[in-house]
Amino acid sequence: MEFPVTTAFVAVFLGVLQYALMLTVGLARGPAGVSLGDGGNDELLRKIRRHGNLAENAAIFLILLGLLEMAGGSATVVTWIGGVFLVARVSHAIALSTSGSGMPFRPIGALGTIGAGVGAAGMLLYTLTAGM
């Protein structure tokens, strides 16, 4: 079993994005006068949700992608699924950075996240059962 290099690169980019989004929350709290929660501040709430939504989705995705890569899944498939997830998460962050509907970035973010996650899970299941 080889080290999952592609997954590691995806994790690096997601880690940088996660901490950048966390920083935007922290920097917004002082001017908003809110140390916990969102204090009814819509802008702060959007920043909290950008950060939280990534945290909610990235961990399970990285586990699935890493297991797929370590199980011998196609390197091309692993790379594409990882790339789709990265684009989706950046799109979601952009969407929640706007005060409008976030079109077209929000649907790209949501559908890309779901598609990449389900794709990674499906390909992992296929890879694990192909030899049975």
C-alpha positions in Angstrom: 0.0 0.0 0.0 1.5 3.3 -1.1 1.2 6.7 0.5 -1.9 8.5 -0.9 -0.1 11.4 -2.5 -3.1 12.8 -4.4 -5.2 12.8 -1.2 -2.4 14.5 0.6 -2.4 17.4 -1.9 -6.1 17.7 -1.7 -5.8 17.8 2.1 -3.2 20.6 1.8 -5.5 22.8 -0.2 -8.5 22.1 2.0 -6.4 22.8 5.1 -5.3 26.2 3.8 -8.9 27.0 2.8 -10.2 25.9 6.2 -7.8 28.1 8.1 -8.4 31.0 5.8 -12.1 30.8 6.3 -11.6 30.4 10.1 -9.5 33.6 10.0 -12.2 35.5 8.3 -14.6 34.5 11.1 -12.2 35.5 13.8 -11.4 38.9 12.2 -15.1 39.6 11.8 -16.0 39.0 15.4 -14.2 42.0 16.9 -15.9 44.7 14.7 -19.2 42.9 15.1 -18.8 42.8 18.9 -19.7 39.1 19.0 -17.5 36.6 20.7 -19.8 33.6 20.5 -22.4 32.7 18.0 -23.5 35.2 15.3 -25.3 37.8 17.4 -27.9 38.1 14.7 -25.3 39.5 12.3 -26.0 38.1 8.8 -22.5 38.8 7.5 -20.9 37.0 10.5 -23.4 34.1 10.1 -22.3 33.7 6.4 -18.7 33.6 7.4 -19.4 31.0 10.2 -21.3 28.8 7.7 -18.6 29.0 5.1 -16.1 27.8 7.6 -18.5 25.3 9.2 -19.8 23.8 6.0 -16.3 23.0 4.8 -15.4 21.4 8.2 -18.6 19.3 8.0 -17.8 17.9 4.6 -14.0 17.8 4.2 -13.2 15.2 6.8 -15.4 12.4 5.5 -14.5 13.3 1.9 -10.7 13.0 2.6 -11.2 9.7 4.4 -13.2 8.3 1.4 -10.6 9.7 -1.1 -7.7 8.4 0.8 -9.2 5.0 1.2 -10.0 4.9 -2.5 -6.4 5.9 -3.4 -4.9 3.3 -1.0 -7.3 0.6 -2.2 -5.8 0.9 -5.7 -8.5 3.1 -7.3 -7.6 4.7 -10.6 -5.2 7.6 -10.1 -7.1 9.5 -12.8 -10.4 9.0 -11.0 -8.9 9.9 -7.6 -7.4 13.1 -9.1 -10.7 14.1 -10.9 -12.8 13.4 -7.8 -10.4 15.4 -5.6 -10.4 18.3 -8.1 -14.2 18.4 -8.3 -14.4 18.6 -4.5 -11.8 21.4 -4.4 -13.7 23.4 -7.1 -17.0 22.8 -5.3 -15.7 24.0 -1.9 -14.2 27.1 -3.4 -17.4 27.8 -5.2 -19.4 27.3 -2.0 -17.1 29.8 -0.2 -17.5 32.3 -3.0 -21.3 31.9 -2.9 -21.5 32.5 0.8 -19.3 35.6 0.4 -22.1 37.4 -1.5 -25.2 38.8 0.0 -27.4 37.6 -2.9 -28.3 34.0 -3.9 -24.7 33.1 -4.8 -25.7 32.0 -8.3 -24.1 30.0 -10.0 -21.5 29.3 -7.3 -23.8 27.9 -4.6 -25.4 25.1 -6.8 -21.9 24.3 -8.2 -20.6 24.1 -4.6 -23.5 21.9 -3.4 -23.7 19.6 -6.4 -20.0 19.3 -6.7 -19.6 18.4 -3.0 -22.3 15.8 -3.2 -21.2 14.4 -6.5 -17.5 14.1 -5.4 -18.5 12.5 -2.1 -20.9 10.0 -3.6 -18.5 9.4 -6.4 -15.6 8.7 -4.0 -17.9 6.4 -1.9 -19.2 4.6 -5.0 -15.7 4.1 -6.5 -14.4 2.9 -3.2 -17.2 0.3 -3.0 -16.5 -0.7 -6.6 -12.8 -1.0 -6.0 -13.2 -3.1 -2.9 -15.7 -5.5 -4.5 -14.3 -5.8 -8.0 -12.0 -8.7 -7.0 -14.7 -10.6 -5.2 
